[in-house]
Amino acid sequence: MSEAERWLIFAQEDLRMADLALRDGIYNQVCFHSQQCVEKALKALVTDSRKNAPPRTHGITDLMEMLPPN
């Protein structure tokens, strides 16, 4: 399994947690896990494009800037 695939699995787990929290009306956890899902999905894309581990950042904007142009 590649590093990018591992990040996508983590992202899917966060999305699942956000969905479970939404069903129970725990909205602060919905927001938290949604942000984590996006962050980890972006790390998967960055990892795949760079072929190495993503940098240690939680900034979604920072990660988006690391993606190659379309």
CHARMM internal coordinates of N, CA and C (Angstrom, degrees):
IC EDIT
DIST 1 N 1 CA 1.4456
DIST 1 CA 1 C 1.5334
ANGL 1 N 1 CA 1 C 108.23
DIST 1 C 2 N 1.3035
ANGL 1 CA 1 C 2 N 115.25
DIHE 1 N 1 CA 1 C 2 N 134.47
DIST 2 N 2 CA 1.4660
ANGL 1 C 2 N 2 CA 119.62
DIHE 1 CA 1 C 2 N 2 CA -178.38
DIST 2 CA 2 C 1.5359
ANGL 2 N 2 CA 2 C 110.59
DIHE 1 C 2 N 2 CA 2 C -79.90
DIST 2 C 3 N 1.3173
ANGL 2 CA 2 C 3 N 114.98
DIHE 2 N 2 CA 2 C 3 N 164.24
DIST 3 N 3 CA 1.4603
ANGL 2 C 3 N 3 CA 121.01
DIHE 2 CA 2 C 3 N 3 CA 177.16
DIST 3 CA 3 C 1.5318
ANGL 3 N 3 CA 3 C 110.52
DIHE 2 C 3 N 3 CA 3 C -61.44
DIST 3 C 4 N 1.3213
ANGL 3 CA 3 C 4 N 117.08
DIHE 3 N 3 CA 3 C 4 N -40.40
DIST 4 N 4 CA 1.4660
ANGL 3 C 4 N 4 CA 120.72
DIHE 3 CA 3 C 4 N 4 CA 178.73
DIST 4 CA 4 C 1.5339
ANGL 4 N 4 CA 4 C 110.90
DIHE 3 C 4 N 4 CA 4 C -62.81
DIST 4 C 5 N 1.3145
ANGL 4 CA 4 C 5 N 117.30
DIHE 4 N 4 CA 4 C 5 N -40.76
DIST 5 N 5 CA 1.4660
ANGL 4 C 5 N 5 CA 120.98
DIHE 4 CA 4 C 5 N 5 CA 178.65
DIST 5 CA 5 C 1.5327
ANGL 5 N 5 CA 5 C 110.80
DIHE 4 C 5 N 5 CA 5 C -63.80
DIST 5 C 6 N 1.3183
ANGL 5 CA 5 C 6 N 116.17
DIHE 5 N 5 CA 5 C 6 N -38.34
DIST 6 N 6 CA 1.4737
ANGL 5 C 6 N 6 CA 119.84
DIHE 5 CA 5 C 6 N 6 CA 177.52
DIST 6 CA 6 C 1.5289
ANGL 6 N 6 CA 6 C 110.63
DIHE 5 C 6 N 6 CA 6 C -62.10
DIST 6 C 7 N 1.3407
ANGL 6 CA 6 C 7 N 117.15
DIHE 6 N 6 CA 6 C 7 N -42.80
DIST 7 N 7 CA 1.4592
ANGL 6 C 7 N 7 CA 120.34
DIHE 6 CA 6 C 7 N 7 CA 178.83
DIST 7 CA 7 C 1.5268
ANGL 7 N 7 CA 7 C 110.67
DIHE 6 C 7 N 7 CA 7 C -63.65
DIST 7 C 8 N 1.3262
ANGL 7 CA 7 C 8 N 117.59
DIHE 7 N 7 CA 7 C 8 N -37.40
DIST 8 N 8 CA 1.4690
ANGL 7 C 8 N 8 CA 120.21
DIHE 7 CA 7 C 8 N 8 CA 178.96
DIST 8 CA 8 C 1.5274
ANGL 8 N 8 CA 8 C 111.69
DIHE 7 C 8 N 8 CA 8 C -66.58
DIST 8 C 9 N 1.3115
ANGL 8 CA 8 C 9 N 116.70
DIHE 8 N 8 CA 8 C 9 N -36.88
DIST 9 N 9 CA 1.4725
ANGL 8 C 9 N 9 CA 120.05
DIHE 8 CA 8 C 9 N 9 CA 176.58
DIST 9 CA 9 C 1.5226
ANGL 9 N 9 CA 9 C 109.69
DIHE 8 C 9 N 9 CA 9 C -63.72
DIST 9 C 10 N 1.3357
ANGL 9 CA 9 C 10 N 117.26
DIHE 9 N 9 CA 9 C 10 N -43.97
DIST 10 N 10 CA 1.4625
ANGL 9 C 10 N 10 CA 120.68
DIHE 9 CA 9 C 10 N 10 CA 176.76
DIST 10 CA 10 C 1.5310
ANGL 10 N 10 CA 10 C 110.43
DIHE 9 C 10 N 10 CA 10 C -59.65
DIST 10 C 11 N 1.3254
ANGL 10 CA 10 C 11 N 116.61
DIHE 10 N 10 CA 10 C 11 N -42.21
DIST 11 N 11 CA 1.4640
ANGL 10 C 11 N 11 CA 121.00
DIHE 10 CA 10 C 11 N 11 CA 179.42
DIST 11 CA 11 C 1.5298
ANGL 11 N 11 CA 11 C 110.65
DIHE 10 C 11 N 11 CA 11 C -62.58
DIST 11 C 12 N 1.3167
ANGL 11 CA 11 C 12 N 116.93
DIHE 11 N 11 CA 11 C 12 N -42.23
DIST 12 N 12 CA 1.4684
ANGL 11 C 12 N 12 CA 120.63
DIHE 11 CA 11 C 12 N 12 CA 179.33
DIST 12 CA 12 C 1.5235
ANGL 12 N 12 CA 12 C 111.07
DIHE 11 C 12 N 12 CA 12 C -63.65
DIST 12 C 13 N 1.3388
ANGL 12 CA 12 C 13 N 116.95
DIHE 12 N 12 CA 12 C 13 N -37.21
DIST 13 N 13 CA 1.4588
ANGL 12 C 13 N 13 CA 120.34
DIHE 12 CA 12 C 13 N 13 CA 178.19
DIST 13 CA 13 C 1.5324
ANGL 13 N 13 CA 13 C 110.60
DIHE 12 C 13 N 13 CA 13 C -65.53
DIST 13 C 14 N 1.3238
ANGL 13 CA 13 C 14 N 117.05
DIHE 13 N 13 CA 13 C 14 N -41.17
DIST 14 N 14 CA 1.4599
ANGL 13 C 14 N 14 CA 119.86
DIHE 13 CA 13 C 14 N 14 CA 177.55
DIST 14 CA 14 C 1.5221
ANGL 14 N 14 CA 14 C 111.16
DIHE 13 C 14 N 14 CA 14 C -65.20
DIST 14 C 15 N 1.3167
ANGL 14 CA 14 C 15 N 117.39
DIHE 14 N 14 CA 14 C 15 N -39.03
DIST 15 N 15 CA 1.4590
ANGL 14 C 15 N 15 CA 120.47
DIHE 14 CA 14 C 15 N 15 CA 177.21
DIST 15 CA 15 C 1.5269
ANGL 15 N 15 CA 15 C 110.65
DIHE 14 C 15 N 15 CA 15 C -62.36
DIST 15 C 16 N 1.3017
ANGL 15 CA 15 C 16 N 116.32
DIHE 15 N 15 CA 15 C 16 N -41.00
DIST 16 N 16 CA 1.4701
ANGL 15 C 16 N 16 CA 120.58
DIHE 15 CA 15 C 16 N 16 CA 178.09
DIST 16 CA 16 C 1.5337
ANGL 16 N 16 CA 16 C 110.78
DIHE 15 C 16 N 16 CA 16 C -63.03
DIST 16 C 17 N 1.3318
ANGL 16 CA 16 C 17 N 116.53
DIHE 16 N 16 CA 16 C 17 N -42.58
DIST 17 N 17 CA 1.4608
ANGL 16 C 17 N 17 CA 120.13
DIHE 16 CA 16 C 17 N 17 CA 178.18
DIST 17 CA 17 C 1.5286
ANGL 17 N 17 CA 17 C 110.82
DIHE 16 C 17 N 17 CA 17 C -63.67
DIST 17 C 18 N 1.3280
ANGL 17 CA 17 C 18 N 116.94
DIHE 17 N 17 CA 17 C 18 N -39.96
DIST 18 N 18 CA 1.4648
ANGL 17 C 18 N 18 CA 120.27
DIHE 17 CA 17 C 18 N 18 CA 178.23
DIST 18 CA 18 C 1.5260
ANGL 18 N 18 CA 18 C 110.26
DIHE 17 C 18 N 18 CA 18 C -61.66
DIST 18 C 19 N 1.3169
ANGL 18 CA 18 C 19 N 116.22
DIHE 18 N 18 CA 18 C 19 N -41.37
DIST 19 N 19 CA 1.4654
ANGL 18 C 19 N 19 CA 120.68
DIHE 18 CA 18 C 19 N 19 CA 179.00
DIST 19 CA 19 C 1.5302
ANGL 19 N 19 CA 19 C 111.06
DIHE 18 C 19 N 19 CA 19 C -64.32
DIST 19 C 20 N 1.3240
ANGL 19 CA 19 C 20 N 117.07
DIHE 19 N 19 CA 19 C 20 N -43.69
DIST 20 N 20 CA 1.4623
ANGL 19 C 20 N 20 CA 120.47
DIHE 19 CA 19 C 20 N 20 CA 178.74
DIST 20 CA 20 C 1.5274
ANGL 20 N 20 CA 20 C 111.21
DIHE 19 C 20 N 20 CA 20 C -63.73
DIST 20 C 21 N 1.3193
ANGL 20 CA 20 C 21 N 116.63
DIHE 20 N 20 CA 20 C 21 N -41.88
DIST 21 N 21 CA 1.4636
ANGL 20 C 21 N 21 CA 120.44
DIHE 20 CA 20 C 21 N 21 CA 178.64
DIST 21 CA 21 C 1.5332
ANGL 21 N 21 CA 21 C 110.87
DIHE 20 C 21 N 21 CA 21 C -65.19
DIST 21 C 22 N 1.3243
ANGL 21 CA 21 C 22 N 116.84
DIHE 21 N 21 CA 21 C 22 N -38.13
DIST 22 N 22 CA 1.4612
ANGL 21 C 22 N 22 CA 120.79
DIHE 21 CA 21 C 22 N 22 CA 178.22
DIST 22 CA 22 C 1.5253
ANGL 22 N 22 CA 22 C 110.73
DIHE 21 C 22 N 22 CA 22 C -61.41
DIST 22 C 23 N 1.3117
ANGL 22 CA 22 C 23 N 115.59
DIHE 22 N 22 CA 22 C 23 N -43.21
DIST 23 N 23 CA 1.4694
ANGL 22 C 23 N 23 CA 119.68
DIHE 22 CA 22 C 23 N 23 CA 179.38
DIST 23 CA 23 C 1.5198
ANGL 23 N 23 CA 23 C 111.74
DIHE 22 C 23 N 23 CA 23 C -60.76
DIST 23 C 24 N 1.3309
ANGL 23 CA 23 C 24 N 117.03
DIHE 23 N 23 CA 23 C 24 N -31.84
DIST 24 N 24 CA 1.4672
ANGL 23 C 24 N 24 CA 121.41
DIHE 23 CA 23 C 24 N 24 CA -179.65
DIST 24 CA 24 C 1.5233
ANGL 24 N 24 CA 24 C 113.05
DIHE 23 C 24 N 24 CA 24 C -95.12
DIST 24 C 25 N 1.3321
ANGL 24 CA 24 C 25 N 117.30
DIHE 24 N 24 CA 24 C 25 N 1.85
DIST 25 N 25 CA 1.4568
ANGL 24 C 25 N 25 CA 120.43
DIHE 24 CA 24 C 25 N 25 CA 177.54
DIST 25 CA 25 C 1.5202
ANGL 25 N 25 CA 25 C 114.20
DIHE 24 C 25 N 25 CA 25 C 72.47
DIST 25 C 26 N 1.3242
ANGL 25 CA 25 C 26 N 117.39
DIHE 25 N 25 CA 25 C 26 N 25.85
DIST 26 N 26 CA 1.4664
ANGL 25 C 26 N 26 CA 121.38
DIHE 25 CA 25 C 26 N 26 CA 178.85
DIST 26 CA 26 C 1.5311
ANGL 26 N 26 CA 26 C 107.06
DIHE 25 C 26 N 26 CA 26 C -96.96
DIST 26 C 27 N 1.3106
ANGL 26 CA 26 C 27 N 115.14
DIHE 26 N 26 CA 26 C 27 N 79.05
DIST 27 N 27 CA 1.4614
ANGL 26 C 27 N 27 CA 121.27
DIHE 26 CA 26 C 27 N 27 CA -166.94
DIST 27 CA 27 C 1.5249
ANGL 27 N 27 CA 27 C 114.66
DIHE 26 C 27 N 27 CA 27 C -68.74
DIST 27 C 28 N 1.3309
ANGL 27 CA 27 C 28 N 117.93
DIHE 27 N 27 CA 27 C 28 N -32.85
DIST 28 N 28 CA 1.4681
ANGL 27 C 28 N 28 CA 117.57
DIHE 27 CA 27 C 28 N 28 CA 177.60
DIST 28 CA 28 C 1.5246
ANGL 28 N 28 CA 28 C 110.80
DIHE 27 C 28 N 28 CA 28 C -64.25
DIST 28 C 29 N 1.3227
ANGL 28 CA 28 C 29 N 117.53
DIHE 28 N 28 CA 28 C 29 N -33.33
DIST 29 N 29 CA 1.4656
ANGL 28 C 29 N 29 CA 120.49
DIHE 28 CA 28 C 29 N 29 CA 177.33
DIST 29 CA 29 C 1.5300
ANGL 29 N 29 CA 29 C 111.45
DIHE 28 C 29 N 29 CA 29 C -75.39
DIST 29 C 30 N 1.3246
ANGL 29 CA 29 C 30 N 116.69
DIHE 29 N 29 CA 29 C 30 N -30.68
DIST 30 N 30 CA 1.4698
ANGL 29 C 30 N 30 CA 120.37
DIHE 29 CA 29 C 30 N 30 CA 173.82
DIST 30 CA 30 C 1.5271
ANGL 30 N 30 CA 30 C 108.94
DIHE 29 C 30 N 30 CA 30 C -59.55
DIST 30 C 31 N 1.3263
ANGL 30 CA 30 C 31 N 115.65
DIHE 30 N 30 CA 30 C 31 N -48.23
DIST 31 N 31 CA 1.4703
ANGL 30 C 31 N 31 CA 120.29
DIHE 30 CA 30 C 31 N 31 CA -179.71
DIST 31 CA 31 C 1.5234
ANGL 31 N 31 CA 31 C 111.06
DIHE 30 C 31 N 31 CA 31 C -62.65
DIST 31 C 32 N 1.3282
ANGL 31 CA 31 C 32 N 116.79
DIHE 31 N 31 CA 31 C 32 N -46.16
DIST 32 N 32 CA 1.4600
ANGL 31 C 32 N 32 CA 120.94
DIHE 31 CA 31 C 32 N 32 CA -178.40
DIST 32 CA 32 C 1.5279
ANGL 32 N 32 CA 32 C 111.17
DIHE 31 C 32 N 32 CA 32 C -59.63
DIST 32 C 33 N 1.3240
ANGL 32 CA 32 C 33 N 116.77
DIHE 32 N 32 CA 32 C 33 N -52.22
DIST 33 N 33 CA 1.4640
ANGL 32 C 33 N 33 CA 119.66
DIHE 32 CA 32 C 33 N 33 CA -175.95
DIST 33 CA 33 C 1.5294
ANGL 33 N 33 CA 33 C 112.20
DIHE 32 C 33 N 33 CA 33 C -71.14
DIST 33 C 34 N 1.3212
ANGL 33 CA 33 C 34 N 117.53
DIHE 33 N 33 CA 33 C 34 N -27.98
DIST 34 N 34 CA 1.4678
ANGL 33 C 34 N 34 CA 119.95
DIHE 33 CA 33 C 34 N 34 CA 174.76
DIST 34 CA 34 C 1.5208
ANGL 34 N 34 CA 34 C 110.28
DIHE 33 C 34 N 34 CA 34 C -65.69
DIST 34 C 35 N 1.3386
ANGL 34 CA 34 C 35 N 116.74
DIHE 34 N 34 CA 34 C 35 N -44.41
DIST 35 N 35 CA 1.4655
ANGL 34 C 35 N 35 CA 120.73
DIHE 34 CA 34 C 35 N 35 CA 177.56
DIST 35 CA 35 C 1.5259
ANGL 35 N 35 CA 35 C 110.11
DIHE 34 C 35 N 35 CA 35 C -62.17
DIST 35 C 36 N 1.3276
ANGL 35 CA 35 C 36 N 116.55
DIHE 35 N 35 CA 35 C 36 N -42.44
DIST 36 N 36 CA 1.4570
ANGL 35 C 36 N 36 CA 120.60
DIHE 35 CA 35 C 36 N 36 CA 179.91
DIST 36 CA 36 C 1.5271
ANGL 36 N 36 CA 36 C 110.98
DIHE 35 C 36 N 36 CA 36 C -63.61
DIST 36 C 37 N 1.3171
ANGL 36 CA 36 C 37 N 117.13
DIHE 36 N 36 CA 36 C 37 N -38.81
DIST 37 N 37 CA 1.4639
ANGL 36 C 37 N 37 CA 121.72
DIHE 36 CA 36 C 37 N 37 CA 178.42
DIST 37 CA 37 C 1.5236
ANGL 37 N 37 CA 37 C 110.69
DIHE 36 C 37 N 37 CA 37 C -60.88
DIST 37 C 38 N 1.3284
ANGL 37 CA 37 C 38 N 116.50
DIHE 37 N 37 CA 37 C 38 N -48.29
DIST 38 N 38 CA 1.4650
ANGL 37 C 38 N 38 CA 120.45
DIHE 37 CA 37 C 38 N 38 CA -179.88
DIST 38 CA 38 C 1.5206
ANGL 38 N 38 CA 38 C 110.42
DIHE 37 C 38 N 38 CA 38 C -63.01
DIST 38 C 39 N 1.3307
ANGL 38 CA 38 C 39 N 116.78
DIHE 38 N 38 CA 38 C 39 N -45.22
DIST 39 N 39 CA 1.4698
ANGL 38 C 39 N 39 CA 120.92
DIHE 38 CA 38 C 39 N 39 CA 179.48
DIST 39 CA 39 C 1.5232
ANGL 39 N 39 CA 39 C 111.37
DIHE 38 C 39 N 39 CA 39 C -57.13
DIST 39 C 40 N 1.3205
ANGL 39 CA 39 C 40 N 117.01
DIHE 39 N 39 CA 39 C 40 N -47.09
DIST 40 N 40 CA 1.4647
ANGL 39 C 40 N 40 CA 120.77
DIHE 39 CA 39 C 40 N 40 CA -176.55
DIST 40 CA 40 C 1.5291
ANGL 40 N 40 CA 40 C 112.07
DIHE 39 C 40 N 40 CA 40 C -72.03
DIST 40 C 41 N 1.3168
ANGL 40 CA 40 C 41 N 117.46
DIHE 40 N 40 CA 40 C 41 N -33.80
DIST 41 N 41 CA 1.4656
ANGL 40 C 41 N 41 CA 119.79
DIHE 40 CA 40 C 41 N 41 CA 175.18
DIST 41 CA 41 C 1.5265
ANGL 41 N 41 CA 41 C 110.40
DIHE 40 C 41 N 41 CA 41 C -65.39
DIST 41 C 42 N 1.3413
ANGL 41 CA 41 C 42 N 116.53
DIHE 41 N 41 CA 41 C 42 N -40.45
DIST 42 N 42 CA 1.4686
ANGL 41 C 42 N 42 CA 119.68
DIHE 41 CA 41 C 42 N 42 CA 176.55
DIST 42 CA 42 C 1.5281
ANGL 42 N 42 CA 42 C 110.85
DIHE 41 C 42 N 42 CA 42 C -65.68
DIST 42 C 43 N 1.3223
ANGL 42 CA 42 C 43 N 116.98
DIHE 42 N 42 CA 42 C 43 N -38.36
DIST 43 N 43 CA 1.4653
ANGL 42 C 43 N 43 CA 119.73
DIHE 42 CA 42 C 43 N 43 CA 177.47
DIST 43 CA 43 C 1.5319
ANGL 43 N 43 CA 43 C 110.64
DIHE 42 C 43 N 43 CA 43 C -63.03
DIST 43 C 44 N 1.3277
ANGL 43 CA 43 C 44 N 116.71
DIHE 43 N 43 CA 43 C 44 N -34.59
DIST 44 N 44 CA 1.4610
ANGL 43 C 44 N 44 CA 119.99
DIHE 43 CA 43 C 44 N 44 CA 175.93
DIST 44 CA 44 C 1.5269
ANGL 44 N 44 CA 44 C 110.17
DIHE 43 C 44 N 44 CA 44 C -63.35
DIST 44 C 45 N 1.3222
ANGL 44 CA 44 C 45 N 117.05
DIHE 44 N 44 CA 44 C 45 N -44.66
DIST 45 N 45 CA 1.4661
ANGL 44 C 45 N 45 CA 121.08
DIHE 44 CA 44 C 45 N 45 CA 179.57
DIST 45 CA 45 C 1.5260
ANGL 45 N 45 CA 45 C 111.45
DIHE 44 C 45 N 45 CA 45 C -65.15
DIST 45 C 46 N 1.3283
ANGL 45 CA 45 C 46 N 116.33
DIHE 45 N 45 CA 45 C 46 N -43.42
DIST 46 N 46 CA 1.4686
ANGL 45 C 46 N 46 CA 120.43
DIHE 45 CA 45 C 46 N 46 CA 178.77
DIST 46 CA 46 C 1.5222
ANGL 46 N 46 CA 46 C 110.08
DIHE 45 C 46 N 46 CA 46 C -63.20
DIST 46 C 47 N 1.3146
ANGL 46 CA 46 C 47 N 116.47
DIHE 46 N 46 CA 46 C 47 N -44.22
DIST 47 N 47 CA 1.4585
ANGL 46 C 47 N 47 CA 121.45
DIHE 46 CA 46 C 47 N 47 CA 179.75
DIST 47 CA 47 C 1.5173
ANGL 47 N 47 CA 47 C 110.71
DIHE 46 C 47 N 47 CA 47 C -61.30
DIST 47 C 48 N 1.3270
ANGL 47 CA 47 C 48 N 116.22
DIHE 47 N 47 CA 47 C 48 N -43.36
DIST 48 N 48 CA 1.4616
ANGL 47 C 48 N 48 CA 120.34
DIHE 47 CA 47 C 48 N 48 CA -178.94
DIST 48 CA 48 C 1.5237
ANGL 48 N 48 CA 48 C 111.19
DIHE 47 C 48 N 48 CA 48 C -65.69
DIST 48 C 49 N 1.3212
ANGL 48 CA 48 C 49 N 117.47
DIHE 48 N 48 CA 48 C 49 N -38.62
DIST 49 N 49 CA 1.4684
ANGL 48 C 49 N 49 CA 120.19
DIHE 48 CA 48 C 49 N 49 CA -177.78
DIST 49 CA 49 C 1.5254
ANGL 49 N 49 CA 49 C 112.23
DIHE 48 C 49 N 49 CA 49 C -77.08
DIST 49 C 50 N 1.3226
ANGL 49 CA 49 C 50 N 117.21
DIHE 49 N 49 CA 49 C 50 N -31.26
DIST 50 N 50 CA 1.4668
ANGL 49 C 50 N 50 CA 120.95
DIHE 49 CA 49 C 50 N 50 CA -178.03
DIST 50 CA 50 C 1.5225
ANGL 50 N 50 CA 50 C 113.14
DIHE 49 C 50 N 50 CA 50 C -94.23
DIST 50 C 51 N 1.3221
ANGL 50 CA 50 C 51 N 116.76
DIHE 50 N 50 CA 50 C 51 N -18.19
DIST 51 N 51 CA 1.4633
ANGL 50 C 51 N 51 CA 123.04
DIHE 50 CA 50 C 51 N 51 CA -178.28
DIST 51 CA 51 C 1.5350
ANGL 51 N 51 CA 51 C 112.14
DIHE 50 C 51 N 51 CA 51 C 63.56
DIST 51 C 52 N 1.3284
ANGL 51 CA 51 C 52 N 116.10
DIHE 51 N 51 CA 51 C 52 N 27.97
DIST 52 N 52 CA 1.4600
ANGL 51 C 52 N 52 CA 120.37
DIHE 51 CA 51 C 52 N 52 CA 172.47
DIST 52 CA 52 C 1.5182
ANGL 52 N 52 CA 52 C 108.72
DIHE 51 C 52 N 52 CA 52 C -151.68
DIST 52 C 53 N 1.3235
ANGL 52 CA 52 C 53 N 116.28
DIHE 52 N 52 CA 52 C 53 N 175.81
DIST 53 N 53 CA 1.4593
ANGL 52 C 53 N 53 CA 121.06
DIHE 52 CA 52 C 53 N 53 CA -176.04
DIST 53 CA 53 C 1.5223
ANGL 53 N 53 CA 53 C 110.92
DIHE 52 C 53 N 53 CA 53 C -63.43
DIST 53 C 54 N 1.3286
ANGL 53 CA 53 C 54 N 116.34
DIHE 53 N 53 CA 53 C 54 N 145.07
DIST 54 N 54 CA 1.4640
ANGL 53 C 54 N 54 CA 119.41
DIHE 53 CA 53 C 54 N 54 CA 178.88
DIST 54 CA 54 C 1.5248
ANGL 54 N 54 CA 54 C 110.27
DIHE 53 C 54 N 54 CA 54 C -71.71
DIST 54 C 55 N 1.3081
ANGL 54 CA 54 C 55 N 116.78
DIHE 54 N 54 CA 54 C 55 N 159.31
DIST 55 N 55 CA 1.4629
ANGL 54 C 55 N 55 CA 119.51
DIHE 54 CA 54 C 55 N 55 CA 178.15
DIST 55 CA 55 C 1.5235
ANGL 55 N 55 CA 55 C 110.72
DIHE 54 C 55 N 55 CA 55 C -69.00
DIST 55 C 56 N 1.3045
ANGL 55 CA 55 C 56 N 115.65
DIHE 55 N 55 CA 55 C 56 N 161.11
DIST 56 N 56 CA 1.4607
ANGL 55 C 56 N 56 CA 121.32
DIHE 55 CA 55 C 56 N 56 CA 179.35
DIST 56 CA 56 C 1.5272
ANGL 56 N 56 CA 56 C 108.84
DIHE 55 C 56 N 56 CA 56 C -83.38
DIST 56 C 57 N 1.3014
ANGL 56 CA 56 C 57 N 115.58
DIHE 56 N 56 CA 56 C 57 N 87.16
DIST 57 N 57 CA 1.4593
ANGL 56 C 57 N 57 CA 121.43
DIHE 56 CA 56 C 57 N 57 CA 177.13
DIST 57 CA 57 C 1.5123
ANGL 57 N 57 CA 57 C 108.67
DIHE 56 C 57 N 57 CA 57 C -144.84
DIST 57 C 58 N 1.3271
ANGL 57 CA 57 C 58 N 114.51
DIHE 57 N 57 CA 57 C 58 N 152.63
DIST 58 N 58 CA 1.4611
ANGL 57 C 58 N 58 CA 120.14
DIHE 57 CA 57 C 58 N 58 CA 175.38
DIST 58 CA 58 C 1.5221
ANGL 58 N 58 CA 58 C 110.51
DIHE 57 C 58 N 58 CA 58 C -110.76
DIST 58 C 59 N 1.3289
ANGL 58 CA 58 C 59 N 116.09
DIHE 58 N 58 CA 58 C 59 N 3.94
DIST 59 N 59 CA 1.4535
ANGL 58 C 59 N 59 CA 120.63
DIHE 58 CA 58 C 59 N 59 CA -177.02
DIST 59 CA 59 C 1.5165
ANGL 59 N 59 CA 59 C 112.36
DIHE 58 C 59 N 59 CA 59 C -80.23
DIST 59 C 60 N 1.3130
ANGL 59 CA 59 C 60 N 116.02
DIHE 59 N 59 CA 59 C 60 N 114.90
DIST 60 N 60 CA 1.4635
ANGL 59 C 60 N 60 CA 120.62
DIHE 59 CA 59 C 60 N 60 CA 179.68
DIST 60 CA 60 C 1.5259
ANGL 60 N 60 CA 60 C 110.22
DIHE 59 C 60 N 60 CA 60 C -62.74
DIST 60 C 61 N 1.3288
ANGL 60 CA 60 C 61 N 116.90
DIHE 60 N 60 CA 60 C 61 N -41.62
DIST 61 N 61 CA 1.4648
ANGL 60 C 61 N 61 CA 120.51
DIHE 60 CA 60 C 61 N 61 CA 178.77
DIST 61 CA 61 C 1.5166
ANGL 61 N 61 CA 61 C 110.64
DIHE 60 C 61 N 61 CA 61 C -62.77
DIST 61 C 62 N 1.3389
ANGL 61 CA 61 C 62 N 116.89
DIHE 61 N 61 CA 61 C 62 N -42.22
DIST 62 N 62 CA 1.4678
ANGL 61 C 62 N 62 CA 120.97
DIHE 61 CA 61 C 62 N 62 CA 177.76
DIST 62 CA 62 C 1.5220
ANGL 62 N 62 CA 62 C 111.19
DIHE 61 C 62 N 62 CA 62 C -59.39
DIST 62 C 63 N 1.3187
ANGL 62 CA 62 C 63 N 116.08
DIHE 62 N 62 CA 62 C 63 N -43.91
DIST 63 N 63 CA 1.4620
ANGL 62 C 63 N 63 CA 120.42
DIHE 62 CA 62 C 63 N 63 CA -179.38
DIST 63 CA 63 C 1.5303
ANGL 63 N 63 CA 63 C 111.29
DIHE 62 C 63 N 63 CA 63 C -66.82
DIST 63 C 64 N 1.3264
ANGL 63 CA 63 C 64 N 116.11
DIHE 63 N 63 CA 63 C 64 N -39.53
DIST 64 N 64 CA 1.4642
ANGL 63 C 64 N 64 CA 119.17
DIHE 63 CA 63 C 64 N 64 CA 179.68
DIST 64 CA 64 C 1.5377
ANGL 64 N 64 CA 64 C 110.99
DIHE 63 C 64 N 64 CA 64 C -63.46
DIST 64 C 65 N 1.3168
ANGL 64 CA 64 C 65 N 115.62
DIHE 64 N 64 CA 64 C 65 N -36.07
DIST 65 N 65 CA 1.4710
ANGL 64 C 65 N 65 CA 119.57
DIHE 64 CA 64 C 65 N 65 CA 179.38
DIST 65 CA 65 C 1.5288
ANGL 65 N 65 CA 65 C 112.60
DIHE 64 C 65 N 65 CA 65 C -68.66
DIST 65 C 66 N 1.3165
ANGL 65 CA 65 C 66 N 117.32
DIHE 65 N 65 CA 65 C 66 N -18.82
DIST 66 N 66 CA 1.4673
ANGL 65 C 66 N 66 CA 122.04
DIHE 65 CA 65 C 66 N 66 CA 179.31
DIST 66 CA 66 C 1.5227
ANGL 66 N 66 CA 66 C 112.99
DIHE 65 C 66 N 66 CA 66 C -84.08
DIST 66 C 67 N 1.3138
ANGL 66 CA 66 C 67 N 116.45
DIHE 66 N 66 CA 66 C 67 N -11.82
DIST 67 N 67 CA 1.4673
ANGL 66 C 67 N 67 CA 119.91
DIHE 66 CA 66 C 67 N 67 CA -179.18
DIST 67 CA 67 C 1.5209
ANGL 67 N 67 CA 67 C 110.08
DIHE 66 C 67 N 67 CA 67 C -73.84
DIST 67 C 68 N 1.3214
ANGL 67 CA 67 C 68 N 116.15
DIHE 67 N 67 CA 67 C 68 N 144.74
DIST 68 N 68 CA 1.4584
ANGL 67 C 68 N 68 CA 118.01
DIHE 67 CA 67 C 68 N 68 CA 177.14
DIST 68 CA 68 C 1.5255
ANGL 68 N 68 CA 68 C 110.62
DIHE 67 C 68 N 68 CA 68 C -67.71
DIST 68 C 69 N 1.3300
ANGL 68 CA 68 C 69 N 116.95
DIHE 68 N 68 CA 68 C 69 N 151.42
DIST 69 N 69 CA 1.4737
ANGL 68 C 69 N 69 CA 119.06
DIHE 68 CA 68 C 69 N 69 CA 177.80
DIST 69 CA 69 C 1.5261
ANGL 69 N 69 CA 69 C 110.64
DIHE 68 C 69 N 69 CA 69 C -64.60
DIST 69 C 70 N 1.3122
ANGL 69 CA 69 C 70 N 115.81
DIHE 69 N 69 CA 69 C 70 N 153.42
DIST 70 N 70 CA 1.4805
ANGL 69 C 70 N 70 CA 120.00
DIHE 69 CA 69 C 70 N 70 CA 179.75
DIST 70 CA 70 C 1.4884
ANGL 70 N 70 CA 70 C 112.04
DIHE 69 C 70 N 70 CA 70 C -66.66
END
COOR INIT
IC SEED 1 N 1 CA 1 C
IC BUILD
